[in-house]
Structure formats: structure tokens, C-alpha cells
């Protein structure tokens, strides 16, 4: 198996995300706010997946020792730099998560629940305890639970496959559907959100997704079992994205 084979394996699941009815249903500012209140968890746990990969593929301990090979270290560190310390609309450094929080605040979306989750994590509460006891929507809990199951495998090729095919490679096509007409519909109210989306389309479509593909190729190598696992988990990641989107649509209806 190789990258092309993974893409073939996940094509049906990927198509369900790209063509999900959620995008067409985002008609009002309240709809956008609801979307953001769900999607922010995907923005946050993306950073956790990214840092989990960095822990696996580089040395984050002292004293330092060389871990893995330099090519893979470069790939993940390059992506971390872009995601953890990009620039906002004014050229100031910030993570994409912090940028998203600002976008939510500008749009008038509720940031209370995500801030409470961050506060609980900061206080040392295990993520599994938070998921078991919080009032988060089931679609959010399922999505987060899968991500942290992936991280718990401790398998870099699995984590990289989910990161690549469930996140980086997916984002440009997924966000194109959201960016269209947002500024026309809600002038001045979603500037930061539109910047966030366009920034991801630009960076992930042109640069990060290619780095991530190289990382999967490097980590799976000639091991057929690793390629099979990579494809399986990539498909599951797209399933859980679809579930997250469907959760938003269901809340809109009811």
C-alpha cells in the first residue's frame, strides 16, 4: 500500500465530509455561532494530536538525545511552528486555536464551554474524566474520544495518518465550502473567522498537507501492516468528522 491506496480507501468517507449538508445549512449568524461552538473542539484537539506526534517523533526531554531521523523531525517541527505560532490579521504571533477563540468572540459565539475544558485540563483533570462527566454534546465527545484513542496508541504512523488524511489534507476542500459568501452575508462580523479559514486553505493546501504526506510515507515505509493501520484509522477519523457535522445539523433541527 502507499499514499494513493490510502486515498482510494478513504475516498467514500472523505466524500461524505466534503459534501455534508451542514455547509448549505449555515444560513444565519446563529448557525455560524453554533458551528463554531462545535468546531472549536476539533481546532483544540488538532493541537493535541500535533503535539502528540511531536512527542513521538522528536526529543522533548532534557538531556536531549537524537530521536528518529532528521527528515521526520523537520517535517513535524515545521508544522508545529506554523500551527502553534502563526500570525493573526495584524501580523502578531498566535496559535490557530487562540485565533479561533478570537473569531468566536467577534462572532458572538459562546466560548464558555471550551474555556471550561481548557481550565479543567490546566488544573490537571484527565481528558477521559472530562469527557465522562461534562455536558458536552455527544458528537463532540465521540470526536474527542477518538482523537485521544489515536494518541493513546503511541503509534506514530497511526497518528500521522489521522493528522494527514483526517485533518491537513481535508481542510482546504472542507473550508472552501464555508468561506463562500460569508463576508457578503455577514459583513464585518466574521472577519477573524474568514481570515482563519482562508489561512488554513492557504497553508494546509499548499504546504502543510504536503509535509504531512511525506511524514506518513516516511513512517510507514515498506511495512504493509503500518500502511493498513494508517488507512483504517484515516477512514475512522473521517467517520467521526461526519458524526461531528451531523451533530451540528441535528441540534439546528431540534
C-alpha positions in Angstrom: 0.0 0.0 0.0 1.0 3.6 -0.5 -0.4 7.2 -0.2 -2.5 6.7 -3.3 -4.0 3.5 -1.9 -4.9 5.2 1.3 -6.6 7.9 -0.7 -8.6 5.3 -2.6 -9.6 3.5 0.7 -10.9 6.7 2.3 -12.5 8.3 -0.7 -16.1 7.4 0.2 -15.7 8.6 3.8 -13.9 11.8 2.6 -16.7 12.5 0.2 -19.3 12.4 2.9 -17.4 15.1 4.8 -16.8 17.3 1.8 -20.5 17.0 0.6 -22.1 17.1 4.0 -25.4 19.0 4.2 -24.0 21.1 7.1 -22.4 23.7 4.8 -25.6 24.6 3.0 -27.5 24.8 6.3 -25.3 27.6 7.6 -27.7 30.4 6.7 -27.8 32.7 9.7 -25.3 34.2 12.1 -26.7 31.9 14.8 -26.0 29.0 12.6 -22.3 30.1 12.3 -22.1 30.6 16.0 -23.4 27.0 16.6 -20.9 25.7 14.1 -18.1 27.4 15.8 -19.2 26.2 19.2 -18.8 22.6 17.9 -15.8 23.1 15.6 -13.6 24.7 18.2 -13.1 21.3 19.8 -11.7 20.0 16.6 -9.4 23.0 16.5 -8.2 22.3 20.0 -7.8 18.5 19.8 -5.9 19.0 16.5 -3.2 20.8 18.5 -3.2 17.8 21.0 -2.7 15.4 18.1 0.0 17.6 16.7 1.9 17.8 20.0 1.5 14.0 20.5 3.2 13.5 17.1 6.0 15.9 18.1 6.5 13.9 21.4 6.8 10.7 19.4 9.0 11.9 16.6 11.4 14.4 18.3 13.1 14.7 21.7 11.2 16.9 24.1 13.1 15.8 27.2 16.3 17.1 28.9 19.0 16.0 28.4 18.4 15.9 24.7 19.2 12.9 22.6 18.6 12.4 18.8 15.2 10.7 18.1 14.2 9.2 14.8 15.6 10.7 11.6 16.2 14.3 10.8 13.8 14.4 7.9 10.8 13.4 10.0 11.9 15.7 12.8 12.0 18.6 10.3 8.5 17.8 9.0 6.7 17.7 12.3 8.6 20.7 13.7 7.8 22.7 10.6 4.1 22.0 11.0 4.2 22.8 14.8 5.8 26.2 14.1 3.0 27.1 11.7 0.1 25.8 13.9 1.4 26.9 17.3 2.8 30.3 16.4 1.3 31.6 13.1 0.3 35.3 12.6 -3.0 36.9 13.0 -4.6 39.6 10.8 -2.3 42.2 12.3 0.9 40.2 12.0 1.1 39.2 15.7 2.1 35.7 16.7 -0.6 33.4 17.9 -1.7 29.8 17.7 -4.6 28.8 15.4 -6.6 27.8 18.5 -6.2 31.3 20.0 -7.1 32.8 16.7 -10.2 30.7 16.6 -11.2 31.8 20.1 -10.9 35.4 18.9 -13.1 34.6 15.9 -15.7 33.2 18.2 -15.7 36.2 20.4 -16.1 38.6 17.4 -19.0 36.5 16.0 -20.7 36.4 19.4 -20.3 32.6 19.9 -20.3 31.1 23.3 -16.7 30.3 24.4 -17.7 29.3 28.0 -17.6 25.5 27.5 -14.3 25.4 25.6 -12.7 27.7 28.2 -14.0 25.5 31.0 -12.4 22.5 29.3 -9.1 24.3 29.0 -9.3 25.3 32.6 -10.0 21.7 33.7 -7.1 20.4 31.7 -4.9 23.1 33.1 -5.9 22.1 36.6 -4.9 18.5 35.9 -8.2 16.8 35.2 -7.7 13.9 32.8 -9.4 14.3 29.5 -11.2 11.0 30.0 -12.7 12.2 33.2 -13.8 15.4 31.4 -15.5 13.5 28.6 -17.2 11.2 31.0 -18.6 13.9 33.3 -19.1 17.0 31.1 -22.3 18.2 29.4 -20.6 18.4 26.0 -22.7 17.2 23.0 -22.3 13.5 22.3 -20.9 14.3 18.8 -18.2 16.3 20.4 -17.4 13.6 23.0 -17.2 11.0 20.3 -14.9 13.1 18.2 -12.6 14.0 21.0 -12.6 10.4 22.3 -11.4 9.1 19.0 -8.6 11.6 18.8 -7.3 10.7 22.2 -7.7 7.0 21.5 -5.4 7.6 18.5 -2.9 9.5 20.6 -3.0 6.7 23.2 -1.9 4.1 20.6 1.5 5.6 20.8 1.9 4.6 17.1 3.4 7.5 15.1 2.2 6.1 11.7 -1.4 5.9 13.0 -1.3 9.4 14.5 0.3 10.8 11.3 -2.4 9.2 9.1 -5.2 10.7 11.1 -3.4 14.0 11.2 -2.8 14.0 7.5 -6.0 12.5 6.0 -8.5 13.4 8.7 -7.1 17.0 9.2 -4.5 18.6 7.0 -5.4 17.1 3.6 -9.1 17.6 4.4 -9.2 21.2 5.5 -8.8 23.1 2.2 -11.7 21.3 0.4 -13.8 21.4 3.6 -13.3 25.1 4.3 -13.8 26.2 0.7 -17.5 25.4 1.3 -17.6 27.6 4.4 -15.7 30.7 3.1 -18.0 31.2 0.1 -20.3 34.2 0.7 -19.6 34.6 4.4 -18.3 38.1 4.1 -21.2 39.1 1.8 -23.8 37.6 4.2 -22.3 38.9 7.5 -20.1 42.0 6.7 -17.7 42.9 9.4 -18.9 40.3 11.9 -16.8 37.3 10.8 -13.6 38.9 9.6 -11.4 36.9 12.0 -13.2 33.7 11.2 -12.8 34.3 7.5 -9.1 35.0 8.0 -8.8 31.8 9.9 -10.5 29.7 7.2 -8.5 31.4 4.4 -5.3 31.0 6.3 -5.9 27.3 6.6 -6.8 26.9 2.9 -3.6 28.7 2.0 -1.2 27.0 4.5 -2.7 23.5 4.6 -3.5 23.2 0.9 -0.1 24.5 -0.3 2.4 23.4 2.3 1.4 21.5 5.5 -0.6 18.8 3.7 2.4 18.0 1.5 4.7 17.9 4.6 2.2 15.6 6.3 2.0 13.2 3.3 5.8 12.9 3.4 5.6 12.2 7.1 3.2 9.3 6.5 5.3 7.9 3.7 8.4 8.1 5.9 6.7 6.5 9.0 5.0 3.6 7.1 8.0 2.9 4.8 7.8 -0.6 3.4 5.8 -2.1 6.3 2.4 -3.3 4.9 0.9 -3.6 8.3 1.6 0.0 9.1 0.0 1.1 5.8 -3.1 -1.0 6.6 -3.4 0.5 10.0 -2.9 4.0 8.6 -5.7 3.5 6.1 -8.0 2.1 8.8 -7.6 4.9 11.2 -7.7 7.6 8.5 -11.1 6.2 7.4 -12.3 6.2 11.1 -11.2 9.8 11.5 -13.4 10.9 8.6 -16.3 8.9 10.0 -16.0 10.9 13.3 -15.8 14.2 11.4 -19.0 13.3 9.7 -20.6 12.5 13.1 -19.5 15.8 14.4 -21.0 17.7 11.5 -24.2 15.6 11.8 -24.4 16.6 15.5 -24.5 20.3 14.5 -27.2 19.7 11.9 -29.3 17.7 14.4 -29.0 20.5 17.1 -30.1 23.0 14.5 -33.2 21.0 13.7 -34.2 20.4 17.3 
